[in-house]
Amino acid sequence: MKKMGWIFLALVLAAGCRAKNVAQVGDTTITEKDIAARQKVSDIYYPDSGKPYVALAQLIQGFLAEQALKSLEYPVNEQIWEAESNRIDQNTKAPETLAKIKDVFGLDHKSYLKVFIRPLYAERYLYNEVFLNSTEIHKERYEQAQNFLKAALKEPGAFPAVADKMGLKAAKVKLSEKEGISPYEEKKKPEPEQAAPEPANIDQANWYIKKISILKPGQVYPELIEWREGFQVIKFDRKEGGVFIIASVTVPKEDYGRWFYQRASKVPVKIYDQALKDELLKNVNWAGQLNLK
């Protein structure tokens, strides 16, 4: 009888522990405690936003990013989370906000790492270090930009027409060492005099001017220019006084949301609380793309 009593007690305790589990994302469990803490964090960033389904959505998205890192064979472990925590401590531009977030967790450092640091690290690293820098992910867009560059070099005079033919759009831009970058507009009828616009992106304008200094008017820059979120081809059109006019075509890199949820759809997600699951699906537009079990 005594042994049966212990077995019954163990079953009751196990059932109680299971009841506290709200969701499962891959190999990571989300508990009621995690949700409650994340609600408070959300409220610190956006007052009155800390609803349970919002907290659940934030944690699911963060842990899906973590699963993506694992599937791509990037290390994800406590050492990395601690390093991320130290990075945030040293580089934060909002120390008061960070202090409030830490107060939510008190001395529970393990919960702080799980609920705040892990999702933050996974989403930041996946986007900034993996997605944007991957040649494989952006291979199709890169080849499209390279093909346009080759065609534009052969027919520089047909720069906008070549772009149209390839489903791209050419735009003209003005560059000035003093006034920076601004859109180019064909001359129209004189308008009432207006205040000159504030200088913008002067450093970037000078960077472009240096690039096209090797070109003659009408020539295309012979190399593809890669930015964090796209590939660019430029042509030196002409110079008007101190203003350089260039034509530009940009091919954006792969869409992150589409790429992310394609990977995320392979990760099983379980939500044990039916009411919370219904609320998530009703209010979060990407929730319908989850691999719900």
C-alpha positions as MATLAB code, in Angstrom:
seq = 'MKKMGWIFLALVLAAGCRAKNVAQVGDTTITEKDIAARQKVSDIYYPDSGKPYVALAQLIQGFLAEQALKSLEYPVNEQIWEAESNRIDQNTKAPETLAKIKDVFGLDHKSYLKVFIRPLYAERYLYNEVFLNSTEIHKERYEQAQNFLKAALKEPGAFPAVADKMGLKAAKVKLSEKEGISPYEEKKKPEPEQAAPEPANIDQANWYIKKISILKPGQVYPELIEWREGFQVIKFDRKEGGVFIIASVTVPKEDYGRWFYQRASKVPVKIYDQALKDELLKNVNWAGQLNLK';
ca = [
       0.000    0.000    0.000;
       2.822    2.353    0.937;
       4.471    1.764   -2.450;
       1.147    2.355   -4.244;
       0.805    5.643   -2.344;
       4.157    6.870   -3.581;
       3.261    5.885   -7.156;
      -0.034    7.772   -6.896;
       1.773   10.839   -5.523;
       4.330   10.691   -8.350;
       1.543   10.535  -10.926;
      -0.212   13.516   -9.355;
       3.018   15.535   -9.341;
       3.744   14.585  -12.945;
       0.255   15.638  -13.990;
       0.745   18.937  -12.177;
       4.041   19.572  -13.964;
       2.442   18.781  -17.347;
      -0.370   21.243  -16.627;
       2.198   24.027  -16.305;
       3.539   23.360  -19.783;
       1.859   25.758  -22.201;
       3.638   24.914  -25.451;
       6.469   23.014  -27.079;
       8.651   24.364  -29.902;
      10.900   21.639  -31.221;
      12.836   20.484  -28.163;
      12.050   23.580  -26.051;
       9.177   23.687  -23.570;
       7.347   26.932  -22.787;
       5.780   27.034  -19.333;
       3.216   29.220  -17.589;
       6.126   30.775  -15.706;
       7.833   31.679  -18.998;
       4.629   33.248  -20.328;
       4.099   35.303  -17.167;
       7.657   36.633  -17.237;
       7.513   37.424  -20.945;
       4.238   39.321  -20.443;
       6.017   41.625  -18.002;
       8.941   42.108  -20.408;
       6.540   42.956  -23.212;
       4.811   45.517  -20.991;
       8.142   47.224  -20.309;
       8.734   47.721  -24.033;
       5.122   48.419  -24.982;
       2.802   49.284  -22.049;
      -0.443   47.264  -21.966;
       0.853   44.849  -24.624;
       1.612   42.007  -22.238;
      -1.232   39.693  -23.140;
      -0.636   35.938  -22.838;
      -0.941   35.298  -26.587;
       1.555   38.134  -27.299;
       4.061   36.624  -24.880;
       3.521   33.181  -26.393;
       4.008   34.549  -29.935;
       7.268   36.242  -28.941;
       8.632   33.089  -27.347;
       7.538   30.836  -30.220;
       9.201   33.116  -32.745;
      12.406   33.286  -30.712;
      12.607   29.526  -30.202;
      11.819   28.885  -33.871;
      14.834   31.060  -34.711;
      16.863   28.978  -32.265;
      15.690   25.753  -33.937;
      16.685   27.218  -37.309;
      20.196   27.899  -36.010;
      20.443   24.331  -34.755;
      19.245   22.913  -38.080;
      21.936   24.955  -39.846;
      24.488   23.528  -37.389;
      25.279   26.765  -35.582;
      26.177   26.284  -31.915;
      23.437   27.156  -29.438;
      24.388   26.651  -25.813;
      24.661   28.268  -22.394;
      28.110   29.675  -23.112;
      26.721   31.599  -26.072;
      23.724   32.846  -24.063;
      26.000   34.112  -21.306;
      28.180   35.874  -23.888;
      25.061   37.496  -25.360;
      23.965   38.594  -21.895;
      27.378   40.206  -21.322;
      27.257   41.857  -24.764;
      23.922   43.430  -23.940;
      25.177   44.610  -20.537;
      28.186   46.292  -22.136;
      26.480   47.806  -25.185;
      22.956   48.672  -24.130;
      21.801   52.193  -24.929;
      18.859   51.839  -22.562;
      20.309   50.815  -19.172;
      17.162   51.819  -17.269;
      14.998   49.600  -19.472;
      17.443   46.710  -19.100;
      17.390   47.158  -15.318;
      13.586   46.930  -15.325;
      13.736   43.738  -17.374;
      16.249   42.193  -14.982;
      13.989   43.109  -12.059;
      11.282   40.921  -13.604;
      13.489   37.865  -13.069;
      15.160   38.863   -9.808;
      17.743   36.250   -8.902;
      16.373   33.694  -11.380;
      19.182   34.022  -13.928;
      18.205   30.788  -15.662;
      14.754   32.194  -16.428;
      16.312   35.493  -17.586;
      18.445   33.590  -20.081;
      15.565   31.460  -21.337;
      12.831   34.076  -21.628;
      14.805   37.182  -22.598;
      18.310   36.360  -23.820;
      17.718   33.206  -25.865;
      14.965   34.592  -28.150;
      16.837   37.883  -28.537;
      20.099   36.185  -29.475;
      18.521   33.650  -31.838;
      16.543   36.232  -33.820;
      19.433   38.708  -33.982;
      22.057   36.176  -34.989;
      19.856   34.321  -37.468;
      18.973   37.508  -39.346;
      22.150   39.600  -39.098;
      24.866   36.961  -39.181;
      23.320   34.013  -41.012;
      20.566   35.213  -43.338;
      22.071   38.468  -44.618;
      25.534   36.969  -45.131;
      24.546   33.698  -46.789;
      25.523   33.324  -50.437;
      23.376   30.201  -50.727;
      20.147   31.828  -49.504;
      20.515   34.786  -51.882;
      22.004   32.868  -54.804;
      19.019   33.396  -57.135;
      18.846   37.155  -56.476;
      22.627   37.487  -56.823;
      22.552   35.740  -60.207;
      19.688   37.985  -61.330;
      21.737   41.071  -60.431;
      24.833   39.670  -62.150;
      22.863   38.934  -65.300;
      21.564   42.484  -65.354;
      25.083   43.854  -64.836;
      26.393   41.859  -67.795;
      23.534   43.037  -70.017;
      23.941   46.666  -68.900;
      27.675   46.597  -69.615;
      26.913   45.441  -73.151;
      24.204   48.066  -73.691;
      24.813   50.961  -71.286;
      22.670   53.290  -73.373;
      19.677   51.016  -72.851;
      20.106   50.804  -69.055;
      16.425   51.447  -68.123;
      15.097   49.391  -71.045;
      17.277   46.411  -70.087;
      16.024   46.735  -66.514;
      12.388   46.743  -67.659;
      12.979   43.714  -69.853;
      14.329   41.798  -66.833;
      11.487   42.863  -64.551;
      13.600   45.416  -62.686;
      13.222   49.144  -62.187;
      15.851   51.815  -62.857;
      15.888   55.067  -60.897;
      17.984   58.208  -61.184;
      19.700   59.768  -58.191;
      21.605   63.005  -57.601;
      24.882   62.951  -55.688;
      26.507   65.990  -54.147;
      29.511   66.309  -51.859;
      27.678   69.046  -49.941;
      24.024   68.054  -50.217;
      24.294   64.263  -50.149;
      21.835   61.994  -51.988;
      18.459   62.995  -53.368;
      16.049   61.661  -56.029;
      16.528   63.061  -59.512;
      13.521   64.704  -61.093;
      13.269   65.842  -64.676;
      13.042   69.618  -64.945;
       9.479   70.887  -64.742;
       7.891   74.309  -64.869;
       9.365   76.710  -62.295;
       7.684   76.434  -58.927;
       7.497   78.948  -56.070;
      10.848   79.107  -54.272;
      11.048   76.679  -51.374;
      13.547   76.128  -48.606;
      16.423   73.884  -49.655;
      16.171   70.337  -48.244;
      18.469   69.325  -45.426;
      21.628   67.478  -46.537;
      21.213   63.692  -46.351;
      23.648   60.777  -46.512;
      26.667   62.925  -47.370;
      29.149   60.166  -46.503;
      27.333   57.682  -48.742;
      27.132   60.242  -51.556;
      30.902   60.736  -51.400;
      31.355   56.955  -51.405;
      29.379   56.717  -54.649;
      31.229   59.694  -56.164;
      34.517   57.967  -55.464;
      33.227   54.775  -57.096;
      32.154   56.519  -60.317;
      35.304   58.651  -60.536;
      36.824   55.916  -62.734;
      33.928   56.177  -65.200;
      33.118   58.413  -68.113;
      29.541   59.690  -68.525;
      27.360   56.893  -69.907;
      29.468   54.055  -68.466;
      28.274   51.342  -66.077;
      30.273   50.552  -62.958;
      31.849   47.154  -63.769;
      31.235   45.451  -60.420;
      28.143   44.456  -58.506;
      27.684   46.484  -55.317;
      26.436   44.409  -52.392;
      24.567   45.977  -49.509;
      23.252   44.175  -46.469;
      19.797   43.810  -47.993;
      20.354   43.936  -51.734;
      22.585   44.006  -54.827;
      23.034   47.216  -56.831;
      24.183   48.154  -60.338;
      24.965   51.812  -61.100;
      25.627   53.851  -64.224;
      27.268   57.294  -64.306;
      24.806   59.303  -66.353;
      26.297   62.789  -66.336;
      27.524   65.695  -64.235;
      25.711   69.024  -63.861;
      27.975   71.515  -62.118;
      28.878   69.937  -58.785;
      26.100   67.352  -58.994;
      26.629   63.808  -60.256;
      23.622   61.993  -61.689;
      23.584   58.204  -61.662;
      21.104   55.562  -62.766;
      20.615   52.707  -60.339;
      19.017   49.279  -60.274;
      18.701   47.354  -57.013;
      17.801   43.681  -56.677;
      16.613   43.013  -53.108;
      17.874   39.944  -51.321;
      15.551   37.059  -50.503;
      12.585   37.990  -48.312;
      13.451   37.082  -44.724;
       9.888   36.358  -43.609;
       9.291   33.917  -46.440;
      12.627   32.171  -45.880;
      12.154   32.036  -42.099;
       8.667   30.549  -42.131;
       9.644   28.002  -44.757;
      12.192   26.711  -42.252;
       9.858   27.221  -39.298;
       7.164   25.090  -40.949;
       9.441   22.067  -40.470;
       9.562   22.531  -36.678;
       6.707   20.876  -34.752;
       4.869   23.272  -32.438;
       2.422   22.089  -29.784;
       0.148   24.406  -27.792;
      -1.558   22.610  -24.923;
      -3.894   25.445  -23.906;
      -6.678   25.414  -26.512;
      -8.056   28.846  -25.597;
      -4.592   30.391  -25.859;
      -3.995   28.573  -29.148;
      -7.244   29.965  -30.562;
      -6.309   33.482  -29.445;
      -2.876   33.197  -31.035;
      -4.318   32.031  -34.358;
      -6.925   34.793  -34.300;
      -4.574   37.688  -33.515;
      -1.128   36.794  -34.928;
      -0.991   36.793  -38.732;
       1.965   34.417  -39.066;
       0.596   31.833  -36.623;
      -1.253   30.100  -39.438;
       2.114   29.146  -40.946;
       3.170   27.191  -37.870;
       3.516   23.413  -37.987;
       0.937   22.921  -35.243;
       0.563   19.404  -33.914;
];
